[in-house]
Amino acid sequence: MTRTTSLVKLRAPIGGQEIELQQVDLESGGMSLLRTRIRERSRFTVFDIDPITAEAWGKALLEWSDTQPKS
């Protein structure tokens, strides 16, 4: 059985989307995946990414965030 563990739940202040990150461990073993679930009203977007993609995405988010004014 696949095991899913919730890591963090966020709500975007503009648009109100619910964002949840989950760790997905497959029954067969191997690497864990990072599942991103975005709920926008009744619509869901769900995708799983590998650790290398998650790292690149995370770095891009941090680089962008570092250039933005904090209020």
Secondary structure, DSSP 8 states (H G I E B T S, - for coil): --EEEEEEEEE-TTT--EEEEEEEE-TT-S--EEEEEEEETTEEEEEEE-HHHHHHHHHHHHHHHHTS---
